[in-house]
Amino acid sequence: MKSVPNIISTKDLSYLEDMLNWNFVLIKKINHYLDIIKDDDVYKTVSKIKEDLLTDYNNILNTLE
């Protein structure tokens, strides 16, 4: 599907809400882990994951607009 339909069903909205919540919880956990990670390679990898989650989160929000 190339475009978002003009109407979002209740089920779709619920799923989008779940995705936002999953990403939000993961981002919070990653922020905590970034505070305690000592290894630079692990830190970079986890930081990349955080960036990807933030991108996904923003993409979902943009889709809802």
C-alpha positions in Angstrom: 0.0 0.0 0.0 1.5 3.3 -1.1 -0.9 5.6 0.7 -2.7 5.7 4.0 -6.4 5.4 3.8 -8.6 8.3 4.8 -10.2 6.2 7.5 -8.4 4.2 10.2 -10.3 1.4 11.8 -10.6 1.0 15.5 -8.5 -2.1 15.2 -5.8 -0.3 13.2 -5.7 2.5 15.7 -5.3 0.1 18.5 -2.4 -1.6 16.8 -0.8 1.7 16.1 -1.1 2.7 19.7 0.5 -0.6 20.7 3.4 0.0 18.4 3.9 3.4 19.9 3.8 2.0 23.4 6.3 -0.8 22.5 8.7 1.7 21.0 8.4 4.1 23.9 9.1 1.4 26.5 12.1 0.1 24.5 13.5 3.6 24.2 13.2 4.2 27.9 14.9 0.9 28.6 17.7 1.6 26.1 18.3 5.0 27.7 18.8 3.2 31.0 21.2 0.7 29.4 23.2 3.4 27.7 23.9 4.9 31.1 25.5 1.7 32.3 27.2 0.3 29.2 31.0 0.4 29.3 32.0 -1.2 26.0 32.2 1.3 23.1 31.1 -1.2 20.5 28.1 -2.3 22.5 27.2 1.3 23.2 27.3 2.2 19.5 25.1 -0.8 18.6 22.6 0.0 21.3 22.6 3.7 20.2 21.9 2.7 16.7 19.0 0.6 17.9 17.7 3.6 19.8 17.9 5.8 16.7 16.0 3.2 14.7 13.3 3.0 17.3 12.9 6.8 17.4 12.7 6.8 13.6 9.9 4.2 13.8 8.1 6.1 16.5 8.2 9.3 14.4 7.1 7.4 11.3 4.1 6.1 13.1 3.2 9.6 14.4 3.6 11.0 10.9 1.3 8.4 9.5 -1.3 9.4 12.0 -1.1 13.0 10.9 
